[in-house]
Amino acid sequence: MTKREFVILADLQSNSRELAIACEQAGAQSIILHFNDDNSHGSRFGSLDIEEQSLRDCIGSVDTSLGIWIGDSRPLDTLVWEKCVALGFSFVIMQAHHMPTFVWKDNRIPKFVGIGPGYILEQVRTLAEFQEVSSLVASLTPPSGHGLPLNLFDVATLKLITTLSKKPVLYSTQRKVRIEDVGLLAGEGCSGLILKGSNYGETTGEFKENITKFKAVSSQEHQSP
């Protein structure tokens, strides 16, 4: 991924084989699974031991690249991390203030580093300068704003981050981004959207349909001069 691309990633509401297959069929460039995470979409994802079989079912069912989002509901130690890496994910997402140094410095897997409310600009700039960081993930919305429409302040903050960052910046859709917003976000330097199932699909079919629509618009945007 480069700063010139605009990609669509599907962030699953559960580690579901059915959902993963639907997202691949819809054209998502990557699919994101979870463990140790009680805060994504209002869903609860258990430890790696609890989620492992579901993760393996998804991995064995799609050819699209799969990323793993690791939350902070349980401590991440080196033994769990080694089991995670062995599963063969294409990238890992963690908030910067959750990511242990043994993950950050592991060159076996690309790191997409999340930045959240309260990060200062110097921290954002420095994170983007580390060679181990492949991309920044802007998760900027406090829980009270989840599911509400994208607003001008969100866009201004995102533009500031893309200007500071030497790496691609993905926007995690805690806010409700409209299809019509894709061109706007791309124009402000955003490199793609992480579409959260909680905002874009109460059913597998609805999520698949929304991914298809966003993917079509993003492809047009990528082809624009």
N, C-alpha and C positions, 0 to 999 in steps of 0.2 A: 504494500500500500504506500502511496505517495501523497503529498499534499495536493496534487492535481486531480486525484481521483475523487469520486463521490460514491461511497459504497453503502449498502444496506445490510445490516446484521440483525438477525432475529434473536431476541432475548426471551427464552422460553419461560413460561409461568410454572412449568413443572418439567422434570427430566423425563419427558415422554417420547417414546419412539414414534408414536403417531404424529405428534407435533413436529418432531425433527424431520420426518419424511415430508410432511406438508410444506414446511418452510423451504426445504430443498427444491421441491416441485415448483414453488412460487418464485424461485430464483434468488433467494438470499445468498449473499456471497459467503457468509459465515453464520454459524448457529452457536449460541452461547448457552451453556449448561451451568449448573450451580452446585456447590456444597458449602456447608458451614455458614449458611446465609438465612437469616430470619427477616430480612428487611426488603427483599426484592419483590415487587408487585403485591406486597401483603402476603406472599407465600412463605412457607417455612421449608428450608432445605436442611437435611440432617448432615451428619458427619460423612466423611468419605466412605466409611464402612457401610453406613446405611444406604447411601446413594449409589454405591459402586455398581451394582447389577444394572440399575437403570441407566447409568452412564455408559456401561459396556453395550447395552442394548441399542442406545443411540449411535454409538461409535460404529457398531457393526451394521447399521441400517442405512447410512448415508455416505456419500462420497464428498460432500461439501465439507470444507474445513470446520472444525469444531473448537471453540474456545471454552475455557472453564473460568467462571467467576467465583472466587473464593472470598467468603465473607469473614466476619470476625466473631461469630457466635460461639466459636470454640477456638482454643489456641492451636495454631498451626506449628507442628514440630517437623524436624527433618525427616522422620520416618514416614509421616503422612505425605509430606511433599515428594519423597521418592516414589511412593505408590502412585501419586497423581501424575508425575512426569512419565512413569512407565505406561500409563494409559494411552499416551500418544497424542495429546492435545496440540493444536497448532499454535495456541497462545494462551496466556493466563491474564486475567484482569483482577487487580486488587487496588483498593484505595492506597495511596502513598503512605498514609499513616498506619496502615495495617500490614504493609508488605515487609516481611523480615529481610534482613540483608542476605540470608542464604537463598532467598528467591530472587532478589534483585541481581545478585552476582552470578546466577546460574545461566550460563550461555547456551543451555540446551533448548530453551524455549523462549520465544519473544514475550516481552512484558508490555501490556497495555496498562498504563498507570492512571488510576482514577484520581481526580481532584474534586474536592467538594466545597461546600460553603465554609468560609473562614480561612481558606488558603490565601496567603498574601502573594502579590505579584512576583516578588523576588523568588519565592518558592516555586511558583509555576515556571518561571524562566529557567531556574536551575534544574528542575526535574527534566525539562525538555532538552537540556544540554547533555545529560548523562547518556553515554553511548549504549548502555544496556536498555534504555527505554525506547521502544519502537513507536509508541503512540500515546497520546493523552486521551483520557475519557472524561469529558466534562459532565459530572453528576452534581449539578450546582443548586438543585432545587430543594429547599427544606421540605419535610414531610407535609406541612400544611398546604404546600402548593402543588403536590402531586395530582396529576389529572386535570389541572386547570389549563386554559389556553396559553400558548407561547405568547410572551409579551415583549415590549420594546426593551425593557431592562435586561431580559434574558439574552436578546440578540446583541445588545451593546456589550454585555459581559463576555459573551462567546467571541465576539469580534476582537476584544482586547486580548483574550487568551490565544486566539489563532495568530494574532500579530506578534505576541511574545514568543510563541512556540516555534522551534525549528522542526518539530515533528508534526505529523498529521494529528488533527484533533477530531475526535468523534463525539457527537452529542447524544447522550443517553436520554431518551424521551420520557423523563419523569413528567414533563409538561406534555400537553397534547399538541403535537406538531401537525399541521394540516399538510396535505399534499402540495397545496399552493405555496407553502413555506420553503419547499426544497430549493428552489432557485434562489430565494433570498438568503438562505443559510450557506449555500454553496458560494454565493457572491461575497459573503463575509469571511470566506476562508475555511469554512467547515468541510471536513473530508468525508463525512458520512453520518448516518443515523444508526443508533442501536434501538430498534423498535421493541418496546416492552409489551409483552402479551397482555398485561393488565389494562393498557390503554387502547390496544388495537385488536382485541379478539376475545369475546366471551366464549366463543366456540373455536374449534380447530379450523372450520371452514371460513369463519370471519377473519381470523388471523391470516390465513393463507391468502384470502382475497386482498386484504390490506397490504400485505407484503408485495403481492403482484403489482398493485397500483403504484406503490412507492418505488419499486424496482424499475418500472417502465419510465417514470418521471426522472429518476436518477440517471438512467441510461441516456435519455435525451439531454440532460444537463451535461453529462460527461462528453457528449458529442458536440456541444455548442462551442463555437470558437472563443 
